[in-house]
């Protein structure tokens, strides 16, 4: 970001601006905070075309944001420094905390919603267990919205593009009325699908509406209340899924009960052979949607991704004295998520699946924030409760051979969490240049799980409905468990010069335990839907330097880190089954390097870069091999969602000053090296080999994307009527078409989802 930043989106100064963040519950300069973090301001969000969390991949080092599975474009799989959880169900917790104005967003499912009127995004890397709590062992992403100022102003934007895309956005800051300040923002986006489906609606359409209302009340000089309401509604078709292989990992194994079903599936002479039918639809290249292409879903089936989410937050702050204040943050968020996915990518109805989820969370946080001449401190208490249920239906020919005689399978489950925490952190100036930080948080959570599993009819009626019978052994069951953790932080920051800060940090984090409520009971391994998995515990060490150079024209930040994790939670899809489970597989170590730099090359020209190197390895991974023995497969397993290299380059330059405005060019390049989206086996030979995917079958290829924008800023208007900006933009300039997600379905065949093709358009923005 540039000083005085983007007056009307034009680069006005030659030095890099001072960025203020709230990562430690108070306002601080980004360069003074003793932890690795990235802040992306509103001007950059706009000029770089960042529309939400889904666009953050690579923009901060070692940060990956993906859809959790093919066709699941609204379910997040977020990884920071190799800490990840791609499980889409609500019975699992994420490794990275997502927040809107400091309010926790509870689950991966439905997390890729729209947030309108963003002021900035803060990405904190490394465990944030002291100030943010559970499920932040990889880090935290805090989306901070624009607060009403009480002065009249606003902006209106119209966007049009290929695939009949159009979006409209308006944000208004209204004049103060007495003690009240208000603002309102609305956004609408629609787009046709990018890949045709001859048997139904085109894939990967857009239909999104978002709204946000904010009100501030200046009760007195010392007492202020801020209220915000946000709403996001999405109803669109999922991304295209194609069949890339008619065989899966089950072909490698000969254990009883596996080879038989696999051969039954693949035998070309078998009366129920689906492998033989699927082979004609295999396509390893980008889908072209011809009549027999894998993107042709079964005629008459409707496939969709739907999300309706809203949130209320109330922040009340009272300044007791110039150096002490109390703050209360209360919130309630509600989500209704629905999807239906074609999990074979063919016109044959081999395997269809869907979810219908209702989820509600409430939270209350009380903070005491203060300072003395040498000390800053914060203390607080936190309460969190959630309650969610999912109707998960699965049907198709897959079940005629795998779960005969039932053609439909219906798990219906409910999760509940009650969590409480107390925390405190002190920053103390040990010497004029040396600052120390000490913090501690204690968290206790109670998890409850209920499961009903039934055979039912094509209407997918709920368990308990007339005519719906329970699957043998799956009458309604419940369980509960209690987990707790203490997560300290210790940091030292040394001001080597006025412009160079050194820091070292030790921190612990944890991810909550729970119940894998979709899992099948397996007596041999002692697993099942009500067998709890334990919390995941991480311990991280990092050291870094933050520097401002060349008289304020450059910044260079670097961090090295080492994280050890025990009770690593691994999501597994057992052979013979389509119901996932989570187990505490063992221990993981991640280590790496992060670099971030900004340079004002010349007046009006700036370059930014970030690079992340990540080495993630299993140190222990206990699993059952194909002979049924429990063995340590750590040396033979590659960790998931852990690309070795991530890179972002951004060039922003003033091309010309004209009488029509300032012409600027912005080019963004993001690169992520290959990674596996499942914990994958390097070799299928040996005793330290588990049943599951190979590296070859699970690898997501390296992806490099170029986005660009040609912006004409500050187009003259009559008088003081405001400013107009016009821009031509393109995303995925080189039209890269690669798979971005895989699933090996039950070990029998493999499907893939694909990178969105090149999109381009024109944007007009008016600010007053």
GUFIRO-199379 format. One record per residue (C-alpha): residue in three letters; x, y, z. Coordinates in steps of 0.1 Angstrom, whole numbers, plus 5000, padded with zeros to 4 digits. Layout:
BEGIN
res, px, py, pz
ala, X, Y, Z
...
REM end
This chain:
BEGIN
res, px, py, pz
unk, 5000, 5000, 5000
unk, 5011, 5035, 4993
unk, 5011, 5065, 5015
unk, 4980, 5087, 5013
unk, 4973, 5056, 4995
unk, 4950, 5056, 4966
unk, 4934, 5090, 4964
unk, 4907, 5081, 4939
unk, 4927, 5050, 4932
unk, 4958, 5069, 4919
unk, 4992, 5064, 4934
unk, 4999, 5098, 4949
unk, 5031, 5094, 4970
unk, 5064, 5077, 4966
unk, 5066, 5061, 5001
unk, 5048, 5030, 5014
unk, 5021, 5039, 5038
unk, 5019, 5028, 5074
unk, 4994, 5000, 5078
unk, 4974, 4998, 5111
unk, 4961, 4964, 5122
unk, 4942, 4950, 5151
unk, 4957, 4915, 5153
unk, 4963, 4918, 5191
unk, 4930, 4934, 5200
unk, 4944, 4969, 5198
unk, 4955, 4992, 5170
unk, 4992, 4988, 5161
unk, 5015, 4993, 5131
unk, 5018, 4962, 5111
unk, 5056, 4964, 5111
unk, 5056, 4965, 5150
unk, 5034, 4934, 5155
unk, 5057, 4904, 5166
unk, 5041, 4878, 5144
unk, 5039, 4869, 5108
unk, 5009, 4885, 5091
unk, 4997, 4901, 5059
unk, 4972, 4930, 5056
unk, 4954, 4937, 5023
unk, 4936, 4970, 5022
unk, 4904, 4980, 5005
unk, 4921, 4997, 4976
unk, 4941, 4966, 4968
unk, 4911, 4944, 4972
unk, 4895, 4964, 4945
unk, 4923, 4969, 4920
unk, 4935, 4932, 4923
unk, 4900, 4918, 4919
unk, 4899, 4901, 4953
unk, 4862, 4893, 4959
unk, 4865, 4872, 4991
unk, 4884, 4845, 5010
unk, 4885, 4823, 4979
unk, 4909, 4847, 4961
unk, 4935, 4847, 4989
unk, 4956, 4817, 4977
unk, 4992, 4828, 4973
unk, 4986, 4864, 4982
unk, 5001, 4857, 5016
unk, 5030, 4832, 5019
unk, 5020, 4795, 5026
unk, 4983, 4803, 5024
unk, 4961, 4780, 5003
unk, 4923, 4785, 4999
unk, 4904, 4759, 4978
unk, 4870, 4744, 4975
unk, 4869, 4713, 4997
unk, 4859, 4690, 4968
unk, 4849, 4689, 4932
unk, 4814, 4705, 4929
unk, 4816, 4720, 4964
unk, 4824, 4756, 4955
unk, 4810, 4770, 4988
unk, 4829, 4748, 5012
unk, 4863, 4760, 5022
unk, 4895, 4740, 5025
unk, 4920, 4765, 5040
unk, 4956, 4757, 5048
unk, 4982, 4779, 5064
unk, 5017, 4765, 5068
unk, 5004, 4730, 5061
unk, 4977, 4731, 5089
unk, 4945, 4721, 5072
unk, 4913, 4703, 5073
unk, 4895, 4697, 5040
unk, 4866, 4677, 5055
unk, 4834, 4695, 5043
unk, 4810, 4681, 5070
unk, 4799, 4702, 5100
unk, 4811, 4675, 5124
unk, 4847, 4686, 5117
unk, 4864, 4718, 5126
unk, 4889, 4738, 5105
unk, 4925, 4744, 5112
unk, 4923, 4781, 5103
unk, 4899, 4805, 5121
unk, 4877, 4827, 5099
unk, 4863, 4859, 5113
unk, 4841, 4888, 5103
unk, 4849, 4918, 5124
unk, 4863, 4896, 5151
unk, 4833, 4872, 5151
unk, 4842, 4835, 5145
unk, 4826, 4818, 5115
unk, 4822, 4782, 5128
unk, 4825, 4757, 5099
unk, 4842, 4751, 5066
unk, 4808, 4743, 5051
unk, 4793, 4775, 5037
unk, 4825, 4795, 5046
unk, 4830, 4809, 5011
unk, 4802, 4834, 5013
unk, 4801, 4869, 5001
unk, 4812, 4898, 5024
unk, 4804, 4932, 5010
unk, 4820, 4965, 5018
unk, 4854, 4952, 5031
unk, 4879, 4977, 5045
unk, 4907, 4952, 5047
unk, 4917, 4915, 5053
unk, 4942, 4905, 5079
unk, 4959, 4871, 5075
unk, 4977, 4859, 5106
unk, 5000, 4829, 5102
unk, 5009, 4805, 5129
unk, 4989, 4795, 5160
unk, 4966, 4822, 5174
unk, 4953, 4802, 5203
unk, 4958, 4829, 5230
unk, 4938, 4858, 5216
unk, 4916, 4840, 5191
unk, 4912, 4805, 5206
unk, 4905, 4770, 5193
unk, 4906, 4761, 5156
unk, 4934, 4786, 5148
unk, 4964, 4764, 5150
unk, 4973, 4773, 5114
unk, 4963, 4809, 5118
unk, 4934, 4832, 5114
unk, 4918, 4853, 5086
unk, 4899, 4883, 5098
unk, 4876, 4902, 5073
unk, 4872, 4937, 5086
unk, 4843, 4957, 5072
unk, 4840, 4995, 5067
unk, 4825, 5014, 5096
unk, 4800, 5042, 5091
unk, 4816, 5077, 5095
unk, 4784, 5098, 5098
unk, 4794, 5117, 5066
unk, 4776, 5115, 5033
unk, 4795, 5095, 5007
unk, 4796, 5062, 4989
unk, 4803, 5044, 4956
unk, 4784, 5025, 4929
unk, 4800, 4999, 4906
unk, 4787, 4981, 4875
unk, 4806, 4951, 4861
unk, 4799, 4933, 4828
unk, 4818, 4904, 4813
unk, 4818, 4872, 4793
unk, 4794, 4844, 4800
unk, 4768, 4871, 4803
unk, 4783, 4881, 4837
unk, 4770, 4912, 4854
unk, 4773, 4925, 4889
unk, 4761, 4957, 4906
unk, 4773, 4971, 4939
unk, 4763, 5002, 4959
unk, 4777, 5013, 4992
unk, 4764, 5044, 5010
unk, 4776, 5062, 5041
unk, 4747, 5082, 5054
unk, 4748, 5115, 5073
unk, 4747, 5112, 5110
unk, 4713, 5115, 5127
unk, 4717, 5126, 5163
unk, 4740, 5100, 5179
unk, 4735, 5075, 5151
unk, 4758, 5068, 5121
unk, 4747, 5043, 5095
unk, 4759, 5027, 5063
unk, 4743, 5003, 5038
unk, 4759, 4981, 5011
unk, 4743, 4959, 4985
unk, 4758, 4936, 4958
unk, 4743, 4914, 4931
unk, 4761, 4891, 4907
unk, 4749, 4868, 4880
unk, 4767, 4847, 4853
unk, 4759, 4819, 4830
unk, 4777, 4786, 4834
unk, 4812, 4783, 4819
unk, 4808, 4747, 4806
unk, 4777, 4734, 4789
unk, 4757, 4704, 4802
unk, 4737, 4689, 4774
unk, 4714, 4672, 4799
unk, 4707, 4701, 4822
unk, 4718, 4736, 4833
unk, 4754, 4747, 4824
unk, 4780, 4741, 4851
unk, 4796, 4768, 4873
unk, 4770, 4796, 4871
unk, 4768, 4825, 4895
unk, 4738, 4839, 4912
unk, 4747, 4858, 4944
unk, 4733, 4886, 4965
unk, 4748, 4901, 4995
unk, 4739, 4930, 5018
unk, 4753, 4947, 5049
unk, 4738, 4973, 5072
unk, 4759, 4989, 5099
unk, 4750, 5014, 5126
unk, 4771, 5032, 5152
unk, 4758, 5049, 5183
unk, 4779, 5075, 5200
unk, 4761, 5073, 5234
unk, 4787, 5096, 5250
unk, 4823, 5106, 5245
unk, 4834, 5074, 5263
unk, 4806, 5049, 5254
unk, 4800, 5037, 5218
unk, 4779, 5009, 5203
unk, 4784, 4994, 5169
unk, 4758, 4970, 5153
unk, 4762, 4952, 5120
unk, 4740, 4928, 5100
unk, 4752, 4909, 5069
unk, 4734, 4886, 5046
unk, 4746, 4864, 5017
unk, 4724, 4844, 4995
unk, 4737, 4821, 4967
unk, 4719, 4797, 4943
unk, 4741, 4784, 4915
unk, 4752, 4753, 4897
unk, 4784, 4736, 4909
unk, 4816, 4734, 4889
unk, 4819, 4707, 4863
unk, 4830, 4673, 4874
unk, 4846, 4649, 4850
unk, 4856, 4612, 4852
unk, 4894, 4610, 4848
unk, 4898, 4573, 4856
unk, 4874, 4544, 4857
unk, 4896, 4526, 4883
unk, 4908, 4537, 4918
unk, 4931, 4526, 4945
unk, 4911, 4495, 4954
unk, 4927, 4477, 4925
unk, 4959, 4476, 4944
unk, 4947, 4456, 4974
unk, 4936, 4420, 4979
unk, 4924, 4420, 5014
unk, 4891, 4401, 5021
unk, 4861, 4422, 5013
unk, 4880, 4447, 4992
unk, 4891, 4428, 4961
unk, 4857, 4410, 4958
unk, 4837, 4442, 4956
unk, 4863, 4458, 4934
unk, 4862, 4430, 4909
unk, 4825, 4430, 4911
unk, 4826, 4466, 4901
unk, 4852, 4463, 4874
unk, 4847, 4428, 4859
unk, 4839, 4434, 4822
unk, 4818, 4402, 4821
unk, 4799, 4409, 4853
unk, 4762, 4414, 4851
unk, 4764, 4446, 4872
unk, 4797, 4458, 4860
unk, 4798, 4496, 4863
unk, 4835, 4499, 4855
unk, 4828, 4486, 4820
unk, 4801, 4513, 4816
unk, 4822, 4541, 4830
unk, 4852, 4534, 4808
unk, 4836, 4550, 4778
unk, 4833, 4584, 4796
unk, 4869, 4587, 4809
unk, 4884, 4621, 4799
unk, 4917, 4632, 4813
unk, 4916, 4666, 4796
unk, 4895, 4697, 4802
unk, 4858, 4690, 4797
unk, 4844, 4700, 4763
unk, 4807, 4692, 4770
unk, 4800, 4671, 4739
unk, 4770, 4647, 4742
unk, 4791, 4618, 4757
unk, 4814, 4640, 4777
unk, 4818, 4634, 4815
unk, 4802, 4668, 4821
unk, 4769, 4655, 4808
unk, 4749, 4647, 4839
unk, 4720, 4623, 4840
unk, 4690, 4639, 4822
unk, 4664, 4653, 4846
unk, 4686, 4657, 4876
unk, 4691, 4691, 4891
unk, 4725, 4699, 4906
unk, 4731, 4730, 4928
unk, 4750, 4748, 4954
unk, 4728, 4769, 4977
unk, 4737, 4790, 5007
unk, 4717, 4814, 5028
unk, 4737, 4829, 5057
unk, 4733, 4859, 5079
unk, 4750, 4874, 5109
unk, 4743, 4899, 5137
unk, 4771, 4915, 5157
unk, 4770, 4940, 5185
unk, 4802, 4957, 5199
unk, 4799, 4979, 5229
unk, 4830, 4997, 5242
unk, 4833, 5019, 5272
unk, 4864, 5040, 5280
unk, 4869, 5039, 5318
unk, 4899, 5062, 5316
unk, 4923, 5073, 5289
unk, 4943, 5041, 5295
unk, 4916, 5015, 5303
unk, 4885, 5003, 5283
unk, 4861, 4974, 5284
unk, 4846, 4959, 5253
unk, 4818, 4935, 5247
unk, 4813, 4915, 5214
unk, 4781, 4896, 5210
unk, 4772, 4877, 5178
unk, 4748, 4853, 5163
unk, 4753, 4837, 5129
unk, 4729, 4814, 5110
unk, 4735, 4793, 5079
unk, 4714, 4771, 5056
unk, 4735, 4752, 5031
unk, 4722, 4728, 5004
unk, 4740, 4710, 4976
unk, 4734, 4681, 4952
unk, 4764, 4668, 4933
unk, 4770, 4644, 4905
unk, 4799, 4624, 4919
unk, 4806, 4603, 4887
unk, 4806, 4630, 4860
unk, 4787, 4609, 4835
unk, 4751, 4606, 4821
unk, 4748, 4574, 4842
unk, 4734, 4579, 4877
unk, 4762, 4560, 4893
unk, 4766, 4581, 4925
unk, 4748, 4613, 4935
unk, 4751, 4630, 4968
unk, 4737, 4659, 4986
unk, 4735, 4678, 5019
unk, 4709, 4699, 5036
unk, 4724, 4717, 5066
unk, 4710, 4741, 5092
unk, 4736, 4757, 5115
unk, 4735, 4784, 5142
unk, 4763, 4798, 5164
unk, 4763, 4824, 5191
unk, 4792, 4839, 5209
unk, 4799, 4864, 5237
unk, 4833, 4880, 5244
unk, 4843, 4904, 5272
unk, 4876, 4922, 5270
unk, 4895, 4945, 5293
unk, 4921, 4965, 5273
unk, 4946, 4989, 5289
unk, 4980, 5003, 5291
unk, 5006, 5019, 5313
unk, 5038, 5037, 5305
unk, 5056, 5004, 5299
unk, 5028, 4979, 5294
unk, 4999, 4970, 5272
unk, 4975, 4943, 5284
unk, 4942, 4926, 5274
unk, 4922, 4901, 5295
unk, 4889, 4885, 5287
unk, 4864, 4857, 5288
unk, 4847, 4840, 5258
unk, 4816, 4818, 5254
unk, 4806, 4800, 5222
unk, 4777, 4777, 5214
unk, 4767, 4761, 5181
unk, 4739, 4737, 5170
unk, 4737, 4722, 5136
unk, 4721, 4693, 5117
unk, 4727, 4678, 5083
unk, 4705, 4655, 5062
unk, 4731, 4638, 5039
unk, 4716, 4617, 5011
unk, 4733, 4594, 4987
unk, 4718, 4574, 4958
unk, 4725, 4558, 4925
unk, 4737, 4526, 4909
unk, 4767, 4526, 4932
unk, 4745, 4514, 4960
unk, 4729, 4486, 4940
unk, 4762, 4467, 4941
unk, 4779, 4482, 4972
unk, 4750, 4483, 4997
unk, 4725, 4458, 4982
unk, 4696, 4457, 4984
unk, 4693, 4493, 4996
unk, 4694, 4519, 4968
unk, 4693, 4549, 4991
unk, 4712, 4557, 5022
unk, 4703, 4585, 5045
unk, 4725, 4597, 5074
unk, 4709, 4624, 5095
unk, 4731, 4639, 5122
unk, 4733, 4667, 5147
unk, 4763, 4684, 5164
unk, 4764, 4707, 5194
unk, 4793, 4726, 5210
unk, 4795, 4745, 5242
unk, 4829, 4762, 5247
unk, 4842, 4786, 5273
unk, 4876, 4803, 5276
unk, 4895, 4828, 5297
unk, 4925, 4846, 5284
unk, 4951, 4873, 5290
unk, 4981, 4888, 5273
unk, 5007, 4914, 5285
unk, 5032, 4933, 5264
unk, 5059, 4948, 5285
unk, 5087, 4972, 5275
unk, 5117, 4955, 5291
unk, 5141, 4981, 5277
unk, 5136, 5011, 5254
unk, 5142, 4987, 5224
unk, 5132, 4953, 5238
unk, 5095, 4943, 5242
unk, 5082, 4911, 5257
unk, 5048, 4894, 5253
unk, 5033, 4868, 5275
unk, 4998, 4853, 5271
unk, 4977, 4824, 5282
unk, 4943, 4810, 5273
unk, 4924, 4781, 5288
unk, 4896, 4766, 5268
unk, 4871, 4739, 5277
unk, 4846, 4725, 5252
unk, 4818, 4700, 5253
unk, 4809, 4682, 5221
unk, 4777, 4663, 5215
unk, 4767, 4642, 5185
unk, 4735, 4624, 5174
unk, 4732, 4601, 5145
unk, 4702, 4585, 5127
unk, 4709, 4563, 5097
unk, 4681, 4550, 5076
unk, 4672, 4533, 5043
unk, 4646, 4554, 5027
unk, 4629, 4562, 4994
unk, 4637, 4585, 4965
unk, 4620, 4614, 4983
unk, 4647, 4614, 5009
unk, 4622, 4616, 5038
unk, 4637, 4623, 5072
unk, 4642, 4594, 5096
unk, 4611, 4589, 5116
unk, 4588, 4597, 5086
unk, 4561, 4571, 5077
unk, 4576, 4543, 5056
unk, 4612, 4551, 5065
unk, 4630, 4522, 5082
unk, 4662, 4524, 5102
unk, 4692, 4506, 5087
unk, 4699, 4475, 5109
unk, 4722, 4485, 5138
unk, 4716, 4522, 5133
unk, 4687, 4531, 5155
unk, 4691, 4567, 5169
unk, 4723, 4570, 5189
unk, 4740, 4598, 5209
unk, 4774, 4605, 5225
unk, 4792, 4634, 5241
unk, 4828, 4642, 5251
unk, 4847, 4670, 5268
unk, 4880, 4684, 5257
unk, 4903, 4711, 5271
unk, 4935, 4729, 5263
unk, 4959, 4755, 5275
unk, 4975, 4776, 5248
unk, 5003, 4800, 5258
unk, 5022, 4825, 5237
unk, 5057, 4840, 5244
unk, 5073, 4866, 5222
unk, 5102, 4890, 5221
unk, 5105, 4920, 5198
unk, 5137, 4940, 5195
unk, 5139, 4973, 5177
unk, 5174, 4970, 5161
unk, 5169, 5005, 5145
unk, 5139, 5028, 5141
unk, 5131, 5009, 5108
unk, 5142, 4973, 5116
unk, 5124, 4951, 5141
unk, 5134, 4915, 5151
unk, 5110, 4891, 5167
unk, 5108, 4856, 5180
unk, 5076, 4838, 5190
unk, 5066, 4806, 5207
unk, 5029, 4797, 5206
unk, 5006, 4767, 5210
unk, 4973, 4761, 5193
unk, 4947, 4734, 5190
unk, 4918, 4722, 5169
unk, 4887, 4708, 5185
unk, 4879, 4671, 5188
unk, 4845, 4656, 5179
unk, 4826, 4627, 5164
unk, 4829, 4615, 5127
unk, 4791, 4612, 5124
unk, 4791, 4599, 5088
unk, 4815, 4570, 5094
unk, 4805, 4534, 5093
unk, 4811, 4512, 5123
unk, 4842, 4490, 5120
unk, 4847, 4465, 5148
unk, 4881, 4455, 5136
unk, 4895, 4490, 5139
unk, 4873, 4503, 5167
unk, 4860, 4532, 5146
unk, 4825, 4544, 5141
unk, 4803, 4576, 5141
unk, 4802, 4579, 5179
unk, 4839, 4570, 5186
unk, 4854, 4605, 5193
unk, 4886, 4618, 5178
unk, 4908, 4639, 5200
unk, 4919, 4676, 5196
unk, 4949, 4683, 5175
unk, 4977, 4701, 5194
unk, 5004, 4722, 5178
unk, 5035, 4739, 5191
unk, 5051, 4766, 5169
unk, 5084, 4784, 5170
unk, 5091, 4813, 5146
unk, 5117, 4841, 5142
unk, 5115, 4870, 5118
unk, 5125, 4905, 5108
unk, 5104, 4934, 5096
unk, 5122, 4963, 5079
unk, 5114, 4996, 5062
unk, 5142, 5006, 5038
unk, 5153, 5033, 5014
unk, 5137, 5061, 5033
unk, 5103, 5045, 5034
unk, 5103, 5034, 4997
unk, 5107, 4997, 5005
unk, 5097, 4970, 5030
unk, 5111, 4936, 5035
unk, 5098, 4911, 5060
unk, 5111, 4875, 5065
unk, 5100, 4847, 5089
unk, 5113, 4812, 5095
unk, 5091, 4787, 5114
unk, 5089, 4752, 5128
unk, 5056, 4736, 5140
unk, 5052, 4702, 5157
unk, 5017, 4687, 5158
unk, 5005, 4657, 5178
unk, 4972, 4638, 5175
unk, 4970, 4649, 5138
unk, 4935, 4646, 5125
unk, 4933, 4628, 5092
unk, 4902, 4626, 5071
unk, 4899, 4592, 5054
unk, 4875, 4576, 5029
unk, 4878, 4538, 5036
unk, 4878, 4513, 5007
unk, 4843, 4499, 5001
unk, 4827, 4530, 5016
unk, 4816, 4565, 5007
unk, 4813, 4577, 5043
unk, 4844, 4596, 5056
unk, 4859, 4594, 5090
unk, 4886, 4612, 5110
unk, 4913, 4595, 5130
unk, 4942, 4609, 5151
unk, 4968, 4595, 5128
unk, 5000, 4606, 5147
unk, 5025, 4634, 5145
unk, 5034, 4660, 5118
unk, 5062, 4685, 5115
unk, 5061, 4716, 5092
unk, 5088, 4741, 5087
unk, 5095, 4768, 5062
unk, 5104, 4803, 5051
unk, 5082, 4833, 5043
unk, 5092, 4865, 5025
unk, 5072, 4896, 5018
unk, 5084, 4927, 5001
unk, 5072, 4960, 4986
unk, 5093, 4985, 4965
unk, 5083, 5019, 4952
unk, 5104, 5016, 4920
unk, 5096, 5051, 4908
unk, 5070, 5077, 4911
unk, 5037, 5060, 4903
unk, 5053, 5025, 4900
unk, 5053, 4998, 4927
unk, 5061, 4961, 4929
unk, 5050, 4937, 4956
unk, 5061, 4901, 4961
unk, 5056, 4873, 4985
unk, 5071, 4838, 4986
unk, 5065, 4808, 5009
unk, 5086, 4776, 5012
unk, 5070, 4748, 5031
unk, 5083, 4714, 5042
unk, 5056, 4693, 5057
unk, 5062, 4657, 5069
unk, 5046, 4630, 5089
unk, 5067, 4620, 5118
unk, 5043, 4593, 5129
unk, 5012, 4580, 5111
unk, 4996, 4548, 5125
unk, 4972, 4531, 5100
unk, 4960, 4497, 5090
unk, 4978, 4481, 5061
unk, 4962, 4458, 5035
unk, 4969, 4428, 5058
unk, 4950, 4443, 5087
unk, 4980, 4452, 5108
unk, 4985, 4486, 5125
unk, 5017, 4500, 5112
unk, 5036, 4533, 5111
unk, 5033, 4546, 5075
unk, 5049, 4581, 5081
unk, 5078, 4576, 5057
unk, 5055, 4564, 5030
unk, 5029, 4591, 5032
unk, 5028, 4627, 5018
unk, 5008, 4653, 5037
unk, 4978, 4670, 5022
unk, 4972, 4706, 5013
unk, 5009, 4715, 5017
unk, 5024, 4729, 4985
unk, 5061, 4733, 4987
unk, 5063, 4767, 4970
unk, 5038, 4796, 4968
unk, 5046, 4829, 4950
unk, 5028, 4861, 4943
unk, 5041, 4890, 4921
unk, 5022, 4922, 4917
unk, 5031, 4952, 4895
unk, 5011, 4984, 4897
unk, 5022, 5013, 4875
unk, 5011, 5046, 4862
unk, 5012, 5044, 4824
unk, 5001, 5079, 4815
unk, 4986, 5111, 4827
unk, 4959, 5122, 4803
unk, 4932, 5148, 4802
unk, 4907, 5120, 4807
unk, 4924, 5107, 4838
unk, 4953, 5086, 4851
unk, 4960, 5054, 4832
unk, 4973, 5026, 4853
unk, 4982, 4989, 4847
unk, 4980, 4962, 4873
unk, 4993, 4927, 4867
unk, 4991, 4899, 4893
unk, 5008, 4865, 4890
unk, 5001, 4838, 4916
unk, 5019, 4804, 4916
unk, 5012, 4773, 4937
unk, 5033, 4742, 4933
unk, 5017, 4708, 4932
unk, 5003, 4692, 4963
unk, 4981, 4662, 4973
unk, 4946, 4667, 4985
unk, 4946, 4635, 5005
unk, 4973, 4620, 5027
unk, 4988, 4599, 4999
unk, 5010, 4568, 4997
unk, 5043, 4572, 4979
unk, 5046, 4535, 4972
unk, 5021, 4506, 4971
unk, 5047, 4480, 4979
unk, 5059, 4471, 5014
unk, 5046, 4466, 5049
unk, 5044, 4503, 5057
unk, 5016, 4508, 5031
unk, 4981, 4517, 5041
unk, 4949, 4512, 5021
unk, 4943, 4545, 5003
unk, 4953, 4569, 4975
unk, 4987, 4570, 4958
unk, 5006, 4602, 4953
unk, 5000, 4599, 4916
unk, 4962, 4596, 4921
unk, 4960, 4625, 4946
unk, 4983, 4651, 4931
unk, 4969, 4685, 4922
unk, 4992, 4699, 4895
unk, 5011, 4732, 4899
unk, 4990, 4762, 4890
unk, 5002, 4796, 4878
unk, 4975, 4823, 4871
unk, 4978, 4858, 4857
unk, 4952, 4884, 4864
unk, 4954, 4919, 4849
unk, 4936, 4952, 4849
unk, 4939, 4984, 4828
unk, 4925, 5012, 4849
unk, 4916, 5048, 4839
unk, 4913, 5066, 4873
unk, 4900, 5100, 4883
unk, 4879, 5106, 4851
unk, 4869, 5143, 4854
unk, 4834, 5151, 4865
unk, 4815, 5184, 4866
unk, 4823, 5204, 4897
unk, 4826, 5184, 4929
unk, 4803, 5156, 4918
unk, 4828, 5129, 4926
unk, 4851, 5107, 4905
unk, 4847, 5079, 4880
unk, 4871, 5050, 4874
unk, 4868, 5027, 4844
unk, 4888, 4995, 4840
unk, 4892, 4965, 4817
unk, 4900, 4933, 4836
unk, 4908, 4897, 4829
unk, 4912, 4868, 4852
unk, 4932, 4837, 4842
unk, 4947, 4856, 4813
unk, 4965, 4826, 4798
unk, 4933, 4805, 4801
unk, 4950, 4778, 4822
unk, 4928, 4747, 4824
unk, 4939, 4722, 4850
unk, 4923, 4701, 4876
unk, 4920, 4718, 4910
unk, 4904, 4689, 4930
unk, 4902, 4651, 4930
unk, 4881, 4625, 4946
unk, 4889, 4587, 4945
unk, 4853, 4576, 4950
unk, 4853, 4546, 4974
unk, 4885, 4535, 4958
unk, 4867, 4525, 4926
unk, 4870, 4554, 4902
unk, 4883, 4590, 4902
unk, 4868, 4623, 4893
unk, 4881, 4659, 4891
unk, 4870, 4695, 4893
unk, 4886, 4721, 4871
unk, 4901, 4756, 4872
unk, 4877, 4783, 4860
unk, 4884, 4794, 4824
unk, 4895, 4829, 4814
unk, 4870, 4856, 4822
unk, 4871, 4892, 4813
unk, 4850, 4923, 4814
unk, 4845, 4961, 4820
unk, 4840, 4978, 4853
unk, 4827, 5013, 4860
unk, 4830, 5028, 4895
unk, 4816, 5061, 4907
unk, 4826, 5076, 4940
unk, 4811, 5106, 4958
REM end
